[in-house]
């Protein structure tokens, strides 16, 4: 059985205006992750991601080794109850 999990991740740094959201979306699709990525008013980027623990861990590791990793200064990760509210991963505006 593949138990699904949900993470809320906030990236801080120079993460807006550099293609960060679109890189995250591409990686999420690669790792079978559903959810959203969006710019926040405080200059951070919010990711809400749902998937299996293995896919989520691989996805987060891939973000931190991708071409946008140098823009990240800080990351916070919170586990949330899985809701199954997403059918795909999208950039939210």
Residue, then its C-alpha position, 0 to 999 in steps of 0.5 A: x500500500x502506498x500511503x500518501x503524505x502532504x508537505x507544506x514547504x516555504x522557500x526563502x531567498x531570491x526565489x521569485x522572478x527566476x523561474x523557480x516555480x516552473x522548475x519546481x512544477x517540472x520536478x514535481x511532475x517527474x516525481x509523481x507529486x500533486x499540489x501547487x507552487x505559488x509566490x507569496x507576498x513576502x517574497x517567498x515561494x510556497x509549495x504544497x505537495x502530496x505524494x508518497x513519502x519516497x516521492x516527496x523526499x526525492x522531489x525535495x532533494x531534487x529541488x535542492x540539487x537543481x539549477x534553482x538551488x542557488x536561489x534558496x537561502x532557507x527552507x521550512x517544511x511542515x507535515x500536514x494531514x493528507x487531503x487528496x485535494x490535487x489531481x496534478x501539480x500546478x503553478x498557482x497565481 
